[in-house]
Amino acid sequence: MDTAIRYDIEVIKEEALQLAKKGLVNRQQPIYTLGKYIPDREWAYFEQELEKNEYLLRDRIIDLLDHETWEED
């Protein structure tokens, strides 16, 4: 039985958003920066999901945050 975590693009986007909100990553950094927070054994699944959704590892994290909303003061 395969017990590896499957990454869905929405899960990846949410993870990127949370890491950015915590200040652990900068929105302008490349997506591959997220690899520091993904277990090595799961990175291949993470990368496959990104490729399937036409993201490149050199794209910026902000590209994943398309659903982020800003509130005006």
Residue pairs with C-beta under 8 A, 6 or more apart in sequence:
4 41
4 42
4 45
5 42
5 45
6 45
6 49
7 42
7 45
7 46
7 48
7 49
8 49
9 49
9 50
9 52
9 53
12 34
12 46
12 49
12 50
12 64
13 64
13 65
13 66
13 67
15 34
15 37
16 25
16 31
16 34
16 61
16 64
16 65
17 64
17 65
17 68
19 25
19 34
19 37
20 26
20 27
20 61
20 65
24 37
25 33
25 34
25 37
25 61
26 33
26 61
27 60
27 61
27 62
27 65
28 60
28 61
28 62
29 60
29 61
30 57
30 58
30 59
30 60
30 61
31 50
31 55
31 56
31 57
31 58
31 59
31 60
31 61
31 63
31 64
32 57
32 58
33 61
34 46
34 61
35 43
35 46
38 46
47 57
50 56
50 57
55 63
55 64
